[in-house]
Amino acid sequence: MAELSLGAVSARPQQSYARRAVKRFFKRKLAVTGFVLLVAMALIVIVGPMLSPYAYDDQDFNVIGSPAPMSPEHWLGSDELGRDALTRLIYGGRISLCVGLAGAVLATIVGVLVGAVSGFYRGWTDAILMRLTDVMMSIPTLPMILLLSGLFRPGPVILVAIVGALIWMGTARLVRSQFLVLREREFVEAARALGAGNMRLMFRHILPNAIGPITVAATLAVGSAIMLESALSFLGFGIQPPVPTWGNLLNSASSWLSTAPWLAIPPGLCILVTVLAVNFVGDGLRDAMEPKE
Amino acid sequence: METTSLHTTGSKQGKRLLEVRNLETKFYTADGVVNALNGISYSVDEGECLAIVGESGSGKTVGVLSILRLIQSPPGRIVGGEILFKGTDLLKIDDKELRTIRGGAISVIFQDPMTSLNPVMRVGAQITENIREHENLTSRQARQKAADLLGMVGIPTPAKRLDDYPHQFSGGMRQRVMIAMALSCSPQLIIADEPTTALDVTIQAQIVELIKSLQAELGTAVIWISHDLGVVARLADNVAVMYAGHIVEKAPVDELYARPAHPYTIGLLNSLPRLDARIKTKLKAIGGLPPNLLGMLQGCAFAPRCMFATQICREQAPPAIEVAPRHQVACWHSELVSAGERP
């Protein structure tokens, strides 16, 4: 019987938290749909430009002058300069997704750092950082961007920084609240009693316990970052033409809306579908990582 | 404060390891100042097991957490006293030195093994982290040492179990893991804060035996916090009884059980169920409630619940006196009490 009981101990399935979360995630139809859409989108924007016979700024002189409708040569038509709309759409997706992703990563890093320090140290550190967060949240985004756009045109790196700087606050607040709760847990006290320093407590003991909510927040931040980038580009503050992004494609299509709607609809639809898919994935992750049965 | 100073001296094991003198800890809360520790003094020799007993809220845990400055601050603050560990005052060293002592020379086993392990870290990682914090070992060596430690505390197939998460262990096994972590850097003093309270009775016995045998084997001194006098009898060399932030009585374990000299100690002993008692005997609880530690108390803290209390008890705090060798008590009427007389 000794053999049996030992076997029972070691043969227990090694189901880690992550593995169970993944399993739960893939049970949710909407989340999986969103996930598949995002993966497809990513593949298309990576591979697409290589397969397209046109570069994003190649002009087809047969159709130059005014936007041309869909045709066998140009599946989604072409714009007034004779550039292939599909190629520009896919290439623009590349930029939009990259800026969105990078902005979200930046926002998450900043948010986690600010929230962790704030929630862990409390006191005046917390007060200062949270007032800073409040101030950032109170800045009216669009008027400020319009103001800034009058002053300069950012490159991609600056654009990512701006996107990140405008959306980190939610994550910071979330992480702070997680830290405020987790720092009181006994295992933190136990680790401290065994000689762990503050950095180790914060990033090795507490942070991994908050990874669920942070992942969800990071995912949703990708959605906001894509939206924000599109808004910036639409207002002419983002990446500058001729380099396409979904936002500036919409912008340039807006003057042809009544005569050539096929130029405006695809980038709009792309933004919509991507953000929707990201949010589905975020919701799915939330349910998968914080099961409440 | 000098009057309440109690010293247990000269136990069988030898050199003085820890000496706490007139330790005072207060909590500055919104409702006022809570006097959690009112100048307690005790000492632990190398290899000794000192038990600190008392009811919830008597300051047992605050008393030992203060040693490693683990009191949440704010609101808690150690306002006075000295904590001499091998001659060094732990209240005066800087954070970095303190961290090398925490988990190094002094380690702590906490009450509830279900919550004291980090749920998202593998058990092996938690042990090796502590080892590598204090000792200069490669990760492979640290892992080997962690496996050895798990084996030593009686966990079967230790090398395999290093990769398990805490939720894959039972309560008793987790407490063994906590003990392994506490032992990982060969501490000279282990503070065990009610390590068996959260476990069921059979596991309790195992853990007590485990700590006892490890202590004998390694010669580590132990401060054992408990409210279970039965466990204490099996384990301790000396016992300190705490009440309302004071140590009211301190004696070698046999002496304390045979000749308790403080009414509170008698009350505690009487409230234990006994094997030899008649079946229908009721347990004798101590009447009344412990005092609120908010604000200053006048006189003896136990006076309102004490059947021996007289005028002087309500007016002046009793000093510690030695009623027998190494047996000290803070009570005005200790002679009456130990003689078993009733007022």
Interface residues (C-beta under 8 A of the other chain):
Chain A: L6 V9 S10 R12 Q14 S16 Y17 G123 R185 E186 F187 E189 A190 A191 R192 A193 L194 G195 A196 G197 R200 R204 H205 P208 N209 I211
Chain B: L68 L70 P74 R99 T100 I101 R102 G103 G104 S107 V108 F110 D112 T115 S116 L117 N118 P119 V120 M121 Q126 E129 N130 E133 H134 P156 T157 K160 D163 D164 Y165 Q168 M178 M181 A182
